[in-house]
Amino acid sequence: MLFRSKLSFIKPEQITAFLKNEYPQTAAVVLSQLRPEQASRVLARLPTDFATDVVDRMLRLEGIAPEVLARLVAALDGGAA
């Protein structure tokens, strides 16, 4: 849960801005690592069609490599992870 704790300090607006330029599967991985209340705030800011696709992909997520999570956190945090 190290990634979840690092992501909890990033503002939902910043996460939303990052995810708007990403593929739905990337957004699904990121949102799966957030606390539910934080993920719902981000989802509410995304375009409806995109958010629906993201949720669908979240439902089908399986194991995520720690290296992938580390790179995503670093990108969201401006490279500081």
TORLUM-593174 format. One record per atom (N, C-alpha, C, O, CB): atom name; residue number from 1; y, z, x. Coordinates in Angstrom, 3 decimals. Glycine has a CB too. Layout:
BEGIN
REC   drenke   marmi          y          z          x
REC       CA     NUM          Y          Z          X
...
% end
This chain:
BEGIN
REC   drenke   marmi          y          z          x
REC        N       1     -1.204      0.000      0.802
REC       CA       1      0.000      0.000      0.000
REC        C       1      1.273      0.000      0.848
REC        O       1      2.370      0.204      0.328
REC       CB       1     -0.004      1.190     -0.914
REC        N       2      1.124     -0.227      2.140
REC       CA       2      2.289     -0.308      3.018
REC        C       2      3.250     -1.383      2.541
REC        O       2      4.464     -1.182      2.553
REC       CB       2      1.858     -0.588      4.460
REC        N       3      2.713     -2.527      2.120
REC       CA       3      3.554     -3.619      1.670
REC        C       3      4.314     -3.239      0.409
REC        O       3      5.494     -3.560      0.266
REC       CB       3      2.718     -4.864      1.426
REC        N       4      3.639     -2.559     -0.497
REC       CA       4      4.277     -2.131     -1.742
REC        C       4      5.447     -1.206     -1.437
REC        O       4      6.503     -1.325     -2.059
REC       CB       4      3.261     -1.426     -2.666
REC        N       5      5.280     -0.291     -0.497
REC       CA       5      6.374      0.628     -0.193
REC        C       5      7.535     -0.103      0.468
REC        O       5      8.692      0.232      0.214
REC       CB       5      5.884      1.762      0.709
REC        N       6      7.254     -1.091      1.309
REC       CA       6      8.339     -1.863      1.928
REC        C       6      9.071     -2.690      0.885
REC        O       6     10.298     -2.787      0.914
REC       CB       6      7.791     -2.779      3.037
REC        N       7      8.324     -3.288     -0.037
REC       CA       7      8.941     -4.120     -1.067
REC        C       7      9.752     -3.305     -2.060
REC        O       7     10.675     -3.832     -2.681
REC       CB       7      7.881     -4.905     -1.803
REC        N       8      9.426     -2.027     -2.222
REC       CA       8     10.123     -1.210     -3.212
REC        C       8     11.596     -1.013     -2.854
REC        O       8     12.394     -0.654     -3.720
REC       CB       8      9.438      0.143     -3.348
REC        N       9     11.966     -1.240     -1.599
REC       CA       9     13.346     -1.066     -1.169
REC        C       9     14.175     -2.339     -1.290
REC        O       9     15.382     -2.322     -1.047
REC       CB       9     13.375     -0.583      0.248
REC        N      10     13.534     -3.437     -1.663
REC       CA      10     14.252     -4.705     -1.805
REC        C      10     14.686     -4.845     -3.261
REC        O      10     13.886     -4.647     -4.175
REC       CB      10     13.360     -5.923     -1.360
REC        N      11     15.944     -5.184     -3.469
REC       CA      11     16.493     -5.281     -4.822
REC        C      11     15.820     -6.404     -5.603
REC        O      11     15.516     -7.455     -5.039
REC       CB      11     18.010     -5.510     -4.771
REC        N      12     15.584     -6.188     -6.905
REC       CA      12     14.985     -7.239     -7.736
REC        C      12     15.754     -8.560     -7.671
REC        O      12     15.150     -9.632     -7.719
REC       CB      12     14.908     -6.772     -9.175
REC        N      13     17.080     -8.488     -7.563
REC       CA      13     17.889     -9.705     -7.481
REC        C      13     17.555    -10.503     -6.226
REC        O      13     17.497    -11.732     -6.258
REC       CB      13     19.382     -9.357     -7.500
REC        N      14     17.335     -9.794     -5.123
REC       CA      14     16.995    -10.448     -3.860
REC        C      14     15.608    -11.079     -3.950
REC        O      14     15.401    -12.195     -3.473
REC       CB      14     17.052     -9.438     -2.690
REC        N      15     14.673    -10.382     -4.550
REC       CA      15     13.318    -10.920     -4.716
REC        C      15     13.354    -12.150     -5.618
REC        O      15     12.702    -13.154     -5.331
REC       CB      15     12.365     -9.846     -5.305
REC        N      16     14.117    -12.069     -6.710
REC       CA      16     14.226    -13.196     -7.631
REC        C      16     14.809    -14.409     -6.931
REC        O      16     14.296    -15.517     -7.088
REC       CB      16     15.084    -12.822     -8.837
REC        N      17     15.863    -14.222     -6.168
REC       CA      17     16.487    -15.341     -5.454
REC        C      17     15.493    -16.003     -4.501
REC        O      17     15.463    -17.228     -4.381
REC       CB      17     17.724    -14.858     -4.674
REC        N      18     14.694    -15.204     -3.835
REC       CA      18     13.689    -15.733     -2.918
REC        C      18     12.613    -16.496     -3.682
REC        O      18     12.227    -17.593     -3.279
REC       CB      18     13.058    -14.599     -2.099
REC        N      19     12.129    -15.927     -4.774
REC       CA      19     11.004    -16.523     -5.499
REC        C      19     11.367    -17.802     -6.241
REC        O      19     10.496    -18.641     -6.473
REC       CB      19     10.451    -15.529     -6.475
REC        N      20     12.618    -17.971     -6.615
REC       CA      20     13.033    -19.180     -7.324
REC        C      20     12.785    -20.441     -6.503
REC        O      20     12.666    -21.533     -7.058
REC       CB      20     14.503    -19.090     -7.693
REC        N      21     12.706    -20.292     -5.183
REC       CA      21     12.493    -21.440     -4.294
REC        C      21     11.061    -21.517     -3.778
REC        O      21     10.769    -22.293     -2.868
REC       CB      21     13.451    -21.373     -3.119
REC        N      22     10.182    -20.727     -4.344
REC       CA      22      8.794    -20.673     -3.879
REC        C      22      7.851    -21.256     -4.928
REC        O      22      8.231    -21.500     -6.073
REC       CB      22      8.392    -19.222     -3.549
REC        N      23      6.619    -21.467     -4.500
REC       CA      23      5.576    -21.910     -5.420
REC        C      23      5.155    -20.731     -6.293
REC        O      23      5.273    -19.578     -5.880
REC       CB      23      4.354    -22.492     -4.645
REC        N      24      4.662    -21.020     -7.506
REC       CA      24      4.221    -19.928     -8.388
REC        C      24      3.157    -19.034     -7.755
REC        O      24      3.143    -17.829     -8.003
REC       CB      24      3.684    -20.501     -9.677
REC        N      25      2.264    -19.607     -6.940
REC       CA      25      1.232    -18.777     -6.321
REC        C      25      1.834    -17.796     -5.313
REC        O      25      1.325    -16.687     -5.153
REC       CB      25      0.186    -19.659     -5.634
REC        N      26      2.906    -18.193     -4.638
REC       CA      26      3.592    -17.277     -3.722
REC        C      26      4.253    -16.153     -4.511
REC        O      26      4.167    -14.982     -4.141
REC       CB      26      4.645    -18.033     -2.870
REC        N      27      4.909    -16.526     -5.594
REC       CA      27      5.550    -15.518     -6.444
REC        C      27      4.512    -14.545     -6.995
REC        O      27      4.770    -13.345     -7.083
REC       CB      27      6.316    -16.192     -7.601
REC        N      28      3.344    -15.057     -7.365
REC       CA      28      2.281    -14.198     -7.898
REC        C      28      1.837    -13.165     -6.866
REC        O      28      1.624    -11.999     -7.200
REC       CB      28      1.079    -15.046     -8.341
REC        N      29      1.702    -13.589     -5.634
REC       CA      29      1.292    -12.663     -4.566
REC        C      29      2.357    -11.584     -4.381
REC        O      29      2.035    -10.399     -4.296
REC       CB      29      1.055    -13.429     -3.226
REC        N      30      3.612    -11.987     -4.320
REC       CA      30      4.694    -11.021     -4.129
REC        C      30      4.745    -10.036     -5.299
REC        O      30      4.783     -8.824     -5.089
REC       CB      30      6.050    -11.749     -3.981
REC        N      31      4.744    -10.550     -6.518
REC       CA      31      4.851     -9.663     -7.682
REC        C      31      3.647     -8.742     -7.816
REC        O      31      3.770     -7.632     -8.335
REC       CB      31      5.006    -10.483     -8.950
REC        N      32      2.493     -9.188     -7.356
REC       CA      32      1.304     -8.326     -7.427
REC        C      32      1.421     -7.107     -6.521
REC        O      32      0.679     -6.136     -6.673
REC       CB      32      0.061     -9.119     -7.053
REC        N      33      2.354     -7.164     -5.583
REC       CA      33      2.538     -6.057     -4.649
REC        C      33      3.654     -5.108     -5.061
REC        O      33      3.882     -4.091     -4.405
REC       CB      33      2.822     -6.594     -3.277
REC        N      34      4.352     -5.436     -6.148
REC       CA      34      5.447     -4.586     -6.622
REC        C      34      4.952     -3.556     -7.628
REC        O      34      3.896     -3.721     -8.239
REC       CB      34      6.549     -5.438     -7.250
REC        N      35      5.726     -2.498     -7.788
REC       CA      35      5.457     -1.557     -8.877
REC        C      35      5.665     -2.315    -10.185
REC        O      35      6.508     -3.210    -10.240
REC       CB      35      6.392     -0.275     -8.793
REC        N      36      4.923     -1.985    -11.235
REC       CA      36      5.042     -2.721    -12.505
REC        C      36      6.475     -2.827    -13.031
REC        O      36      6.885     -3.887    -13.504
REC       CB      36      4.187     -2.056    -13.549
REC        N      37      7.234     -1.739    -12.950
REC       CA      37      8.605     -1.797    -13.465
REC        C      37      9.490     -2.725    -12.643
REC        O      37     10.373     -3.389    -13.187
REC       CB      37      9.210     -0.406    -13.489
REC        N      38      9.257     -2.774    -11.334
REC       CA      38     10.022     -3.670    -10.469
REC        C      38      9.607     -5.125    -10.723
REC        O      38     10.458     -6.011    -10.797
REC       CB      38      9.815     -3.296     -8.975
REC        N      39      8.308     -5.366    -10.855
REC       CA      39      7.813     -6.720    -11.125
REC        C      39      8.350     -7.234    -12.458
REC        O      39      8.704     -8.408    -12.569
REC       CB      39      6.271     -6.741    -11.131
REC        N      40      8.415     -6.371    -13.466
REC       CA      40      8.908     -6.816    -14.773
REC        C      40     10.387     -7.180    -14.707
REC        O      40     10.822     -8.105    -15.392
REC       CB      40      8.682     -5.727    -15.830
REC        N      41     11.166     -6.468    -13.894
REC       CA      41     12.587     -6.808    -13.728
REC        C      41     12.753     -8.169    -13.059
REC        O      41     13.636     -8.947    -13.420
REC       CB      41     13.305     -5.727    -12.900
REC        N      42     11.898     -8.443    -12.087
REC       CA      42     11.952     -9.745    -11.412
REC        C      42     11.517    -10.845    -12.381
REC        O      42     12.193    -11.868    -12.495
REC       CB      42     11.050     -9.748    -10.140
REC        N      43     10.410    -10.648    -13.070
REC       CA      43      9.913    -11.654    -14.020
REC        C      43     10.964    -11.988    -15.086
REC        O      43     11.105    -13.146    -15.479
REC       CB      43      8.623    -11.154    -14.696
REC        N      44     11.684    -10.991    -15.543
REC       CA      44     12.698    -11.204    -16.578
REC        C      44     13.837    -12.096    -16.095
REC        O      44     14.521    -12.721    -16.905
REC       CB      44     13.257     -9.871    -17.042
REC        N      45     14.043    -12.159    -14.794
REC       CA      45     15.127    -12.964    -14.222
REC        C      45     14.689    -14.398    -13.896
REC        O      45     15.529    -15.256    -13.627
REC       CB      45     15.654    -12.294    -12.964
REC        N      46     13.394    -14.652    -13.918
REC       CA      46     12.884    -15.981    -13.587
REC        C      46     12.906    -16.882    -14.810
REC        O      46     12.824    -16.391    -15.936
REC       CB      46     11.463    -15.890    -13.023
REC        N      47     13.016    -18.203    -14.609
REC       CA      47     12.915    -19.122    -15.750
REC        C      47     11.582    -18.919    -16.478
REC        O      47     10.557    -18.670    -15.842
REC       CB      47     13.054    -20.598    -15.278
REC        N      48     11.598    -19.024    -17.789
REC       CA      48     10.439    -18.698    -18.618
REC        C      48      9.177    -19.460    -18.217
REC        O      48      8.117    -18.853    -18.068
REC       CB      48     10.754    -18.981    -20.059
REC        N      49      9.272    -20.771    -18.041
REC       CA      49      8.083    -21.561    -17.680
REC        C      49      7.513    -21.124    -16.338
REC        O      49      6.299    -21.012    -16.170
REC       CB      49      8.426    -23.055    -17.635
REC        N      50      8.408    -20.881    -15.386
REC       CA      50      7.979    -20.446    -14.063
REC        C      50      7.320    -19.071    -14.150
REC        O      50      6.264    -18.849    -13.558
REC       CB      50      9.173    -20.412    -13.086
REC        N      51      7.940    -18.149    -14.885
REC       CA      51      7.407    -16.792    -15.033
REC        C      51      6.033    -16.813    -15.690
REC        O      51      5.148    -16.051    -15.300
REC       CB      51      8.369    -15.922    -15.854
REC        N      52      5.845    -17.673    -16.677
REC       CA      52      4.549    -17.789    -17.345
REC        C      52      3.482    -18.266    -16.372
REC        O      52      2.366    -17.748    -16.358
REC       CB      52      4.642    -18.748    -18.538
REC        N      53      3.830    -19.253    -15.563
REC       CA      53      2.900    -19.759    -14.547
REC        C      53      2.563    -18.668    -13.531
REC        O      53      1.412    -18.537    -13.116
REC       CB      53      3.499    -20.987    -13.829
REC        N      54      3.554    -17.898    -13.139
REC       CA      54      3.353    -16.807    -12.174
REC        C      54      2.392    -15.764    -12.742
REC        O      54      1.465    -15.340    -12.053
REC       CB      54      4.705    -16.145    -11.806
REC        N      55      2.602    -15.351    -13.980
REC       CA      55      1.732    -14.346    -14.594
REC        C      55      0.301    -14.872    -14.686
REC        O      55     -0.650    -14.139    -14.413
REC       CB      55      2.253    -13.957    -15.998
REC        N      56      0.149    -16.129    -15.066
REC       CA      56     -1.183    -16.733    -15.132
REC        C      56     -1.869    -16.669    -13.767
REC        O      56     -3.055    -16.349    -13.678
REC       CB      56     -1.091    -18.198    -15.617
REC        N      57     -1.135    -16.968    -12.729
REC       CA      57     -1.707    -16.919    -11.381
REC        C      57     -1.987    -15.489    -10.929
REC        O      57     -2.938    -15.248    -10.186
REC       CB      57     -0.771    -17.597    -10.392
REC        N      58     -1.172    -14.552    -11.367
REC       CA      58     -1.422    -13.144    -11.040
REC        C      58     -2.751    -12.682    -11.633
REC        O      58     -3.485    -11.908    -11.019
REC       CB      58     -0.270    -12.255    -11.556
REC        N      59     -3.042    -13.165    -12.820
REC       CA      59     -4.292    -12.780    -13.485
REC        C      59     -5.517    -13.289    -12.738
REC        O      59     -6.600    -12.716    -12.854
REC       CB      59     -4.310    -13.307    -14.912
REC        N      60     -5.348    -14.365    -11.970
REC       CA      60     -6.480    -14.964    -11.260
REC        C      60     -6.492    -14.641     -9.765
REC        O      60     -7.327    -15.165     -9.028
REC       CB      60     -6.461    -16.459    -11.447
REC        N      61     -5.580    -13.787     -9.316
REC       CA      61     -5.517    -13.444     -7.889
REC        C      61     -6.766    -12.714     -7.427
REC        O      61     -7.327    -11.878     -8.136
REC       CB      61     -4.292    -12.588     -7.605
REC        N      62     -7.178    -13.055     -6.231
REC       CA      62     -8.269    -12.316     -5.586
REC        C      62     -7.713    -11.700     -4.316
REC        O      62     -6.510    -11.449     -4.244
REC       CB      62     -9.504    -13.246     -5.276
REC        N      63     -8.519    -11.452     -3.339
REC       CA      63     -8.073    -10.808     -2.114
REC        C      63     -6.954    -11.560     -1.416
REC        O      63     -6.949    -12.790     -1.380
REC       CB      63     -9.224    -10.654     -1.179
REC        N      64     -6.012    -10.819     -0.864
REC       CA      64     -4.873    -11.394     -0.152
REC        C      64     -4.915    -10.888      1.281
REC        O      64     -4.988     -9.684      1.522
REC       CB      64     -3.512    -11.026     -0.843
REC        N      65     -4.869    -11.818      2.228
REC       CA      65     -4.934    -11.448      3.642
REC        C      65     -3.698    -10.623      4.022
REC        O      65     -2.580    -10.977      3.649
REC       CB      65     -5.041    -12.716      4.538
REC        N      66     -3.897     -9.531      4.759
REC       CA      66     -2.764     -8.690      5.176
REC        C      66     -1.701     -9.454      5.958
REC        O      66     -0.515     -9.137      5.863
REC       CB      66     -3.265     -7.541      6.015
REC        N      67     -2.119    -10.466      6.736
REC       CA      67     -1.132    -11.243      7.511
REC        C      67     -0.193    -12.003      6.582
REC        O      67      1.000    -12.130      6.855
REC       CB      67     -1.842    -12.230      8.465
REC        N      68     -0.747    -12.506      5.484
REC       CA      68      0.063    -13.237      4.509
REC        C      68      1.086    -12.296      3.882
REC        O      68      2.256    -12.649      3.739
REC       CB      68     -0.832    -13.876      3.415
REC        N      69      0.647    -11.114      3.513
REC       CA      69      1.557    -10.128      2.938
REC        C      69      2.655     -9.747      3.928
REC        O      69      3.820     -9.616      3.554
REC       CB      69      0.783     -8.881      2.506
REC        N      70      2.280     -9.574      5.176
REC       CA      70      3.267     -9.202      6.198
REC        C      70      4.334    -10.285      6.348
REC        O      70      5.518     -9.974      6.485
REC       CB      70      2.572     -8.954      7.552
REC        N      71      3.921    -11.557      6.323
REC       CA      71      4.891    -12.649      6.429
REC        C      71      5.810    -12.715      5.215
REC        O      71      7.004    -12.984      5.349
REC       CB      71      4.168    -13.977      6.598
REC        N      72      5.260    -12.472      4.043
REC       CA      72      6.082    -12.487      2.832
REC        C      72      7.105    -11.357      2.841
REC        O      72      8.268    -11.566      2.498
REC       CB      72      5.199    -12.381      1.590
REC        N      73      6.677    -10.174      3.227
REC       CA      73      7.594     -9.037      3.295
REC        C      73      8.698     -9.332      4.311
REC        O      73      9.869     -9.049      4.055
REC       CB      73      6.834     -7.731      3.673
REC        N      74      8.333     -9.897      5.456
REC       CA      74      9.317    -10.218      6.483
REC        C      74     10.331    -11.240      5.960
REC        O      74     11.530    -11.108      6.205
REC       CB      74      8.619    -10.755      7.747
REC        N      75      9.852    -12.248      5.245
REC       CA      75     10.758    -13.257      4.686
REC        C      75     11.702    -12.647      3.662
REC        O      75     12.893    -12.959      3.647
REC       CB      75      9.962    -14.393      4.044
REC        N      76     11.180    -11.788      2.817
REC       CA      76     12.011    -11.135      1.794
REC        C      76     13.020    -10.170      2.404
REC        O      76     14.123     -9.995      1.887
REC       CB      76     11.130    -10.390      0.799
REC        N      77     12.631     -9.555      3.495
REC       CA      77     13.476     -8.536      4.110
REC        C      77     14.309     -9.106      5.255
REC        O      77     14.842     -8.357      6.074
REC       CB      77     12.623     -7.384      4.616
REC        N      78     14.419    -10.417      5.309
REC       CA      78     15.226    -11.044      6.343
REC        C      78     14.611    -10.962      7.717
REC        O      78     15.330    -10.983      8.716
REC       CB      78     16.568    -10.426      6.374
REC        N      79     13.281    -10.868      7.795
REC       CA      79     12.596    -10.866      9.075
REC        C      79     12.425     -9.505      9.704
REC        O      79     12.013     -9.407     10.859
REC       CB      79     13.314    -11.723     10.005
REC        N      80     12.733     -8.447      8.966
REC       CA      80     12.690     -7.100      9.540
REC        C      80     11.341     -6.402      9.398
REC        O      80     11.194     -5.267      9.852
REC       CB      80     13.740     -6.257      8.903
REC        N      81     10.354     -7.046      8.781
REC       CA      81      9.072     -6.343      8.571
REC        C      81      8.179     -6.376      9.790
REC        O      81      7.076     -5.829      9.762
REC       CB      81      8.331     -6.945      7.403
% end
